[in-house]
Amino acid sequence: MPASIEARTSLRVTGPYVPIGEPEFHTRPYSVLDLGLSLPVADRFELDLELENALGIRYAELRASGYLNPGRPRLLRAAVRMTAPGF
């Protein structure tokens, strides 16, 4: 069976919440779009690309002990995968 191109999307939606132990603080809702693509590049090899936070959204991921941690910025990952014969 010939390899084909595979595209993926993921949308992470988080509503406002109150961190445990800090009732005076409320986070804002946010949405983060992730994109992925797998391409066959040679017999038994595949290029896998992932783009996290494709739109570069700035968001607060977590607040603990009075510190606000930023969410992950835009990130591009690439990998080459080798598949076993017969799979």
QUIPEZI-V157944 format. One record per helix or strand of 3 or more residues. SS is the DSSP state (A for helix, B for strand). FROM is the first residue (numbers start at 1). LEN is the number of residues. If there is no record, write none. Layout:
BEGIN
ss->SS from->FROM len->LEN
ss->SS from->FROM len->LEN
END
This chain:
BEGIN
ss->B from->6 len->9
ss->B from->30 len->13
ss->B from->45 len->8
ss->B from->60 len->5
ss->B from->67 len->4
ss->B from->75 len->8
END
